[in-house]
Amino acid sequence: MSLSPMQLLIILGIALLIFGTSKLKNAGKDLGGAVKGFKDAVKDEEEAHAKAKNQPKVIDHETSENSEVKVTVEKTKAEDTHQS
């Protein structure tokens, strides 16, 4: 059961009568701001995840006598699957 354009116009007209234009405009702004905030948060999380996935984890380090640092690095599962 889908709504025809005429039915949507009738529903919009009733909503305008009940709430008024200012309340509907504010509700639209709030909804748009919430959707934009959600998209930005998802984008930031994906970027942080991609950045963290590309950096190896340092699990151990030792200092030798001549002050050079030896680092042991653990591969992530994603790197192992890409190389296979």
Buried (B, 14 or more C-beta within 10 A) or exposed (E): EEEEEEEEEEEEEEEEEEEEEEEBEEEEEEEEEEEEEEEEEEEEEEEEEEEEEEEEEEEEEEEEEEEEEEEEEEEBEEEEEEEE
